[in-house]
Amino acid sequence: MVEDKFLTQERCSRCGSPLNIRTMSRMNEDILCLDCAEAEKDHPRYREAAEAELEQVKAGNYNYPGLFVDKKYPF
């Protein structure tokens, strides 16, 4: 059985806080705590990344890795 990193990762990819509640970054494949997800919205290219993700989802790509895939935050 394949393990889902989103469900098993214990700490935020960015700040290292415990992940009691988690979400995915819209910028890359980081798994974030809610504080980091909120802070991400201040990134100058956040809107661009969110719009690109939405277009991918509309096209049926539910595994879009983001504009900054394979890049470490901050970018």
N, C-alpha and C positions, 0 to 999 in steps of 0.2 A: 504494500500500500504506500502511496506517495504521501509524504508529510507536507502539509500546507504551512509554509513559513509564516503566513499572515496570522494563523491561529496559534502557532507555537512559539513565536518570538516573544521573549519575556521583557525586553527593554526597548525603548524608543531608539530608532536608528540615529537620531540626531543628538538628543540630550542624555540618553541613557536612563531616563526615568522608567520605573516599572510600568508596564502596559496593562493597566486595569481596563481601560477603554482605548481602542486603537482605530486608526484609519490609515488609508494609503495616501501618500503624497500625490499631488497632481503634477509634480515636476519630474519625478523619477520613481523608482520602485521602493523608496524608503517606507518603512512602517513607522507611523508617528503616534505620539501621544497627542491629546487634544490641544495642549499648549503649543506644541511645535506646528501642528496643522494650522492653528490660528495665526501664528507668526509667519508661516509660509505665505499667507495672503498678502503680506506687505512686500513681497518680492516684486521688483519692477516688471518681471515677465510672467507673473502668476496668471493674469487674465489670459494672456496668449496661450499658456499651458492648459488652462481650464477649457478654453474654447477648442483647442486641438484635441483634447481628450473627449470632449462632447461629440465632435465630428467623428472620431474613431468609433465611439459607442454607437452612434447613429448608423454607421456603416457595418455594424455587427462585430467589431473588434472589441471584445470585452477584456482583453489582456494587453491593452496599449501600455507600453512601458514609460511613456512620458518624453517630453522634449529633451530632458537631460539624463536619459538612461545611461547608466555606467559612469556617471559623474557624481562626485562626492559633494554634498552641500557644504558650504555655500558655493554657488556657481554664478 
